[in-house]
Amino acid sequence: MPVPPEMLAPMGAMVAALVLFVGLLQFGLFVVRRLKLPQDLPEGPHFEPPPPPVRDVLEPAAARAQAAIQARRRLIYACAHSAARAAASCAEASLLSLVAGPGTPDPATASTELARLAATAKAAADAADQAMSGSDLDTAAADTERHMAEAVSAFIATQAVLAPFPAPANRRLRWLLIVLGVMIAWMVLMFGILPRT
């Protein structure tokens, strides 16, 4: 029995859709890397300062003072957000599989150093997260900036540790190609099994 065209068309469309999806995904990743856009989703409301208390009557002078407090609080929360992003980058770097090359340090020693820097950055980010919501703005600002500087210093040191090593392989692209190959092989197998008489 011949294969009806009603079955061939959806299968071909599915393979074409998979190829198009992988192509668009890779194009999007290329654009994000080329423009140096952040590749992680923002943490959202956690790093937004809480709104000021609601008042029935607010004089213009009091409103301006409250706006200044909110602006300063927003800067404090932004410092804590920067510390959290630096800690996340250090944590990602500590999970990389380093490959030894000519002139590179010992990968095991570098991995140990990356783990230490990731722990340092995480501790600093956690401390900044606690300090940002302090009631005293001066203390909160000083503590948050200090912890942010610690996290950023750990991130800079992490980049220095990674600098001698070659760039890691793109595992995401490899897995996408493997999945696409499996799907194409499955389609070919299905066409081979179907009777053609």
Short mmCIF file of the C-alpha atoms (twelve columns), coordinates in Angstrom:
data_MODEL
# 
_entry.id   MODEL 
# 
loop_
_atom_site.group_PDB 
_atom_site.id 
_atom_site.type_symbol 
_atom_site.label_atom_id 
_atom_site.label_alt_id 
_atom_site.label_comp_id 
_atom_site.label_asym_id 
_atom_site.label_seq_id 
_atom_site.Cartn_x 
_atom_site.Cartn_y 
_atom_site.Cartn_z 
_atom_site.pdbx_PDB_model_num 
ATOM 1   C CA . MET A 1   0.000  0.000  0.000  1 
ATOM 2   C CA . PRO A 2   1.588  3.348  -0.967 1 
ATOM 3   C CA . VAL A 3   2.191  5.973  1.665  1 
ATOM 4   C CA . PRO A 4   -0.613 8.541  1.458  1 
ATOM 5   C CA . PRO A 5   0.530  12.107 0.882  1 
ATOM 6   C CA . GLU A 6   -1.541 13.182 3.896  1 
ATOM 7   C CA . MET A 7   1.088  11.458 6.080  1 
ATOM 8   C CA . LEU A 8   4.138  12.680 4.185  1 
ATOM 9   C CA . ALA A 9   3.222  16.355 4.346  1 
ATOM 10  C CA . PRO A 10  2.915  16.604 8.185  1 
ATOM 11  C CA . MET A 11  6.138  14.655 8.721  1 
ATOM 12  C CA . GLY A 12  8.056  16.834 6.305  1 
ATOM 13  C CA . ALA A 13  6.590  19.936 7.912  1 
ATOM 14  C CA . MET A 14  7.671  18.694 11.336 1 
ATOM 15  C CA . VAL A 15  11.264 18.158 10.203 1 
ATOM 16  C CA . ALA A 16  11.309 21.556 8.518  1 
ATOM 17  C CA . ALA A 17  9.921  23.168 11.673 1 
ATOM 18  C CA . LEU A 18  12.643 21.543 13.787 1 
ATOM 19  C CA . VAL A 19  15.361 22.741 11.437 1 
ATOM 20  C CA . LEU A 20  13.863 26.247 11.424 1 
ATOM 21  C CA . PHE A 21  13.602 26.247 15.223 1 
ATOM 22  C CA . VAL A 22  17.248 25.265 15.678 1 
ATOM 23  C CA . GLY A 23  18.325 27.852 13.123 1 
ATOM 24  C CA . LEU A 24  16.350 30.631 14.818 1 
ATOM 25  C CA . LEU A 25  17.664 29.627 18.230 1 
ATOM 26  C CA . GLN A 26  21.259 29.744 17.056 1 
ATOM 27  C CA . PHE A 27  20.644 33.069 15.339 1 
ATOM 28  C CA . GLY A 28  19.184 34.468 18.559 1 
ATOM 29  C CA . LEU A 29  22.177 33.255 20.577 1 
ATOM 30  C CA . PHE A 30  24.517 34.832 18.031 1 
ATOM 31  C CA . VAL A 31  22.698 38.164 18.290 1 
ATOM 32  C CA . VAL A 32  22.753 38.067 22.098 1 
ATOM 33  C CA . ARG A 33  26.487 37.333 22.173 1 
ATOM 34  C CA . ARG A 34  27.280 39.852 19.439 1 
ATOM 35  C CA . LEU A 35  25.432 42.640 21.243 1 
ATOM 36  C CA . LYS A 36  26.776 41.475 24.623 1 
ATOM 37  C CA . LEU A 37  23.284 41.329 26.077 1 
ATOM 38  C CA . PRO A 38  22.658 39.640 29.440 1 
ATOM 39  C CA . GLN A 39  21.852 35.980 28.845 1 
ATOM 40  C CA . ASP A 40  20.082 35.386 32.156 1 
ATOM 41  C CA . LEU A 41  16.597 36.464 33.024 1 
ATOM 42  C CA . PRO A 42  16.447 39.377 35.477 1 
ATOM 43  C CA . GLU A 43  15.763 38.495 39.083 1 
ATOM 44  C CA . GLY A 44  12.691 40.688 38.955 1 
ATOM 45  C CA . PRO A 45  10.934 42.246 41.911 1 
ATOM 46  C CA . HIS A 46  13.405 40.925 44.483 1 
ATOM 47  C CA . PHE A 47  15.841 43.707 43.616 1 
ATOM 48  C CA . GLU A 48  13.201 46.418 43.382 1 
ATOM 49  C CA . PRO A 49  12.854 48.530 46.540 1 
ATOM 50  C CA . PRO A 50  9.482  48.319 48.288 1 
ATOM 51  C CA . PRO A 51  7.082  51.188 47.629 1 
ATOM 52  C CA . PRO A 52  6.866  53.959 50.202 1 
ATOM 53  C CA . PRO A 53  4.058  53.808 52.747 1 
ATOM 54  C CA . VAL A 54  0.714  55.185 51.640 1 
ATOM 55  C CA . ARG A 55  -0.314 58.463 53.268 1 
ATOM 56  C CA . ASP A 56  -3.593 60.300 53.135 1 
ATOM 57  C CA . VAL A 57  -1.988 63.742 52.876 1 
ATOM 58  C CA . LEU A 58  1.522  64.397 51.595 1 
ATOM 59  C CA . GLU A 59  3.044  67.834 51.314 1 
ATOM 60  C CA . PRO A 60  5.237  68.637 48.277 1 
ATOM 61  C CA . ALA A 61  8.354  68.925 50.433 1 
ATOM 62  C CA . ALA A 62  7.646  65.567 52.071 1 
ATOM 63  C CA . ALA A 63  6.996  64.041 48.642 1 
ATOM 64  C CA . ARG A 64  10.351 65.264 47.349 1 
ATOM 65  C CA . ALA A 65  12.089 63.886 50.441 1 
ATOM 66  C CA . GLN A 66  10.366 60.526 49.967 1 
ATOM 67  C CA . ALA A 67  11.351 60.473 46.294 1 
ATOM 68  C CA . ALA A 68  14.988 61.117 47.239 1 
ATOM 69  C CA . ILE A 69  14.853 58.250 49.739 1 
ATOM 70  C CA . GLN A 70  13.366 55.944 47.093 1 
ATOM 71  C CA . ALA A 71  16.050 56.926 44.573 1 
ATOM 72  C CA . ARG A 72  18.786 56.182 47.068 1 
ATOM 73  C CA . ARG A 73  17.150 52.902 48.050 1 
ATOM 74  C CA . ARG A 74  16.985 51.961 44.351 1 
ATOM 75  C CA . LEU A 75  20.752 52.481 44.040 1 
ATOM 76  C CA . ILE A 76  21.340 50.257 47.071 1 
ATOM 77  C CA . TYR A 77  19.207 47.499 45.582 1 
ATOM 78  C CA . ALA A 78  21.055 47.888 42.255 1 
ATOM 79  C CA . CYS A 79  24.362 47.298 44.066 1 
ATOM 80  C CA . ALA A 80  22.968 44.119 45.609 1 
ATOM 81  C CA . HIS A 81  21.743 43.038 42.167 1 
ATOM 82  C CA . SER A 82  25.232 43.546 40.720 1 
ATOM 83  C CA . ALA A 83  26.682 41.430 43.517 1 
ATOM 84  C CA . ALA A 84  24.168 38.660 42.786 1 
ATOM 85  C CA . ARG A 85  24.982 38.674 39.070 1 
ATOM 86  C CA . ALA A 86  28.729 38.548 39.792 1 
ATOM 87  C CA . ALA A 87  28.157 35.592 42.120 1 
ATOM 88  C CA . ALA A 88  26.071 33.808 39.480 1 
ATOM 89  C CA . SER A 89  28.819 34.289 36.895 1 
ATOM 90  C CA . CYS A 90  31.415 32.923 39.316 1 
ATOM 91  C CA . ALA A 91  29.189 29.912 40.055 1 
ATOM 92  C CA . GLU A 92  28.830 29.175 36.326 1 
ATOM 93  C CA . ALA A 93  32.577 29.470 35.825 1 
ATOM 94  C CA . SER A 94  33.244 27.032 38.679 1 
ATOM 95  C CA . LEU A 95  31.233 24.360 36.823 1 
ATOM 96  C CA . LEU A 96  33.280 24.569 33.617 1 
ATOM 97  C CA . SER A 97  35.444 21.639 32.575 1 
ATOM 98  C CA . LEU A 98  38.869 23.150 32.015 1 
ATOM 99  C CA . VAL A 99  41.084 21.626 29.347 1 
ATOM 100 C CA . ALA A 100 44.854 21.761 29.693 1 
ATOM 101 C CA . GLY A 101 46.774 23.239 26.815 1 
ATOM 102 C CA . PRO A 102 50.277 24.469 26.059 1 
ATOM 103 C CA . GLY A 103 51.230 27.026 28.677 1 
ATOM 104 C CA . THR A 104 48.083 26.632 30.769 1 
ATOM 105 C CA . PRO A 105 48.150 26.051 34.537 1 
ATOM 106 C CA . ASP A 106 47.027 22.816 36.162 1 
ATOM 107 C CA . PRO A 107 43.244 22.452 35.534 1 
ATOM 108 C CA . ALA A 108 42.643 20.846 38.945 1 
ATOM 109 C CA . THR A 109 44.311 23.737 40.755 1 
ATOM 110 C CA . ALA A 110 42.384 26.250 38.648 1 
ATOM 111 C CA . SER A 111 39.091 24.462 39.345 1 
ATOM 112 C CA . THR A 112 39.803 24.576 43.077 1 
ATOM 113 C CA . GLU A 113 40.518 28.295 42.831 1 
ATOM 114 C CA . LEU A 114 37.318 28.859 40.830 1 
ATOM 115 C CA . ALA A 115 35.303 27.022 43.490 1 
ATOM 116 C CA . ARG A 116 36.875 29.166 46.210 1 
ATOM 117 C CA . LEU A 117 36.120 32.367 44.315 1 
ATOM 118 C CA . ALA A 118 32.544 31.229 43.684 1 
ATOM 119 C CA . ALA A 119 32.062 30.613 47.413 1 
ATOM 120 C CA . THR A 120 33.532 34.034 48.204 1 
ATOM 121 C CA . ALA A 121 31.258 35.752 45.688 1 
ATOM 122 C CA . LYS A 122 28.196 33.896 46.963 1 
ATOM 123 C CA . ALA A 123 28.933 34.879 50.545 1 
ATOM 124 C CA . ALA A 124 29.369 38.507 49.471 1 
ATOM 125 C CA . ALA A 125 26.133 38.440 47.441 1 
ATOM 126 C CA . ASP A 126 24.199 36.941 50.353 1 
ATOM 127 C CA . ALA A 127 25.592 39.592 52.682 1 
ATOM 128 C CA . ALA A 128 24.653 42.335 50.196 1 
ATOM 129 C CA . ASP A 129 21.164 40.857 49.909 1 
ATOM 130 C CA . GLN A 130 20.725 41.140 53.664 1 
ATOM 131 C CA . ALA A 131 22.307 44.584 53.918 1 
ATOM 132 C CA . MET A 132 20.207 46.201 51.160 1 
ATOM 133 C CA . SER A 133 16.991 46.181 53.198 1 
ATOM 134 C CA . GLY A 134 18.458 47.842 56.286 1 
ATOM 135 C CA . SER A 135 16.486 50.659 57.836 1 
ATOM 136 C CA . ASP A 136 19.499 52.998 58.096 1 
ATOM 137 C CA . LEU A 137 20.230 54.110 54.537 1 
ATOM 138 C CA . ASP A 138 23.809 55.180 55.234 1 
ATOM 139 C CA . THR A 139 24.704 51.828 56.786 1 
ATOM 140 C CA . ALA A 140 22.821 49.888 54.130 1 
ATOM 141 C CA . ALA A 141 24.547 51.787 51.318 1 
ATOM 142 C CA . ALA A 142 28.032 51.356 52.806 1 
ATOM 143 C CA . ASP A 143 27.584 47.655 53.572 1 
ATOM 144 C CA . THR A 144 25.982 46.850 50.214 1 
ATOM 145 C CA . GLU A 145 28.688 48.655 48.252 1 
ATOM 146 C CA . ARG A 146 31.402 46.880 50.242 1 
ATOM 147 C CA . HIS A 147 29.888 43.465 49.612 1 
ATOM 148 C CA . MET A 148 29.311 44.297 45.952 1 
ATOM 149 C CA . ALA A 149 32.990 45.224 45.612 1 
ATOM 150 C CA . GLU A 150 33.943 41.845 47.126 1 
ATOM 151 C CA . ALA A 151 31.715 39.961 44.675 1 
ATOM 152 C CA . VAL A 152 32.979 41.950 41.696 1 
ATOM 153 C CA . SER A 153 36.594 41.395 42.781 1 
ATOM 154 C CA . ALA A 154 35.904 37.656 42.921 1 
ATOM 155 C CA . PHE A 155 34.417 37.829 39.420 1 
ATOM 156 C CA . ILE A 156 37.468 39.693 38.077 1 
ATOM 157 C CA . ALA A 157 39.744 37.108 39.691 1 
ATOM 158 C CA . THR A 158 37.629 34.360 38.128 1 
ATOM 159 C CA . GLN A 159 38.097 35.886 34.686 1 
ATOM 160 C CA . ALA A 160 41.849 36.031 35.304 1 
ATOM 161 C CA . VAL A 161 41.904 32.331 36.239 1 
ATOM 162 C CA . LEU A 162 39.959 31.405 33.096 1 
ATOM 163 C CA . ALA A 163 42.021 33.588 30.754 1 
ATOM 164 C CA . PRO A 164 44.871 31.082 30.030 1 
ATOM 165 C CA . PHE A 165 42.465 28.243 29.204 1 
ATOM 166 C CA . PRO A 166 40.815 27.730 25.813 1 
ATOM 167 C CA . ALA A 167 37.144 28.589 25.529 1 
ATOM 168 C CA . PRO A 168 34.916 25.665 26.540 1 
ATOM 169 C CA . ALA A 169 33.000 23.810 23.864 1 
ATOM 170 C CA . ASN A 170 29.459 24.903 23.139 1 
ATOM 171 C CA . ARG A 171 27.564 22.014 24.721 1 
ATOM 172 C CA . ARG A 172 24.185 23.541 23.950 1 
ATOM 173 C CA . LEU A 173 24.854 23.518 20.214 1 
ATOM 174 C CA . ARG A 174 26.185 19.962 20.440 1 
ATOM 175 C CA . TRP A 175 23.045 18.727 22.188 1 
ATOM 176 C CA . LEU A 176 20.783 20.532 19.732 1 
ATOM 177 C CA . LEU A 177 22.590 18.904 16.817 1 
ATOM 178 C CA . ILE A 178 22.346 15.489 18.497 1 
ATOM 179 C CA . VAL A 179 18.610 15.885 19.073 1 
ATOM 180 C CA . LEU A 180 18.104 17.068 15.511 1 
ATOM 181 C CA . GLY A 181 20.089 14.078 14.180 1 
ATOM 182 C CA . VAL A 182 18.003 11.682 16.284 1 
ATOM 183 C CA . MET A 183 14.784 13.201 14.966 1 
ATOM 184 C CA . ILE A 184 15.962 12.980 11.351 1 
ATOM 185 C CA . ALA A 185 17.099 9.380  11.882 1 
ATOM 186 C CA . TRP A 186 13.706 8.573  13.379 1 
ATOM 187 C CA . MET A 187 11.934 10.089 10.378 1 
ATOM 188 C CA . VAL A 188 14.112 8.131  7.945  1 
ATOM 189 C CA . LEU A 189 13.464 4.948  9.940  1 
ATOM 190 C CA . MET A 190 9.716  5.578  9.885  1 
ATOM 191 C CA . PHE A 191 9.766  6.060  6.115  1 
ATOM 192 C CA . GLY A 192 11.780 2.854  5.764  1 
ATOM 193 C CA . ILE A 193 9.330  0.833  7.837  1 
ATOM 194 C CA . LEU A 194 6.197  2.039  6.073  1 
ATOM 195 C CA . PRO A 195 5.148  -0.214 3.179  1 
ATOM 196 C CA . ARG A 196 5.458  1.222  -0.303 1 
ATOM 197 C CA . THR A 197 3.419  -1.239 -2.329 1 
# 
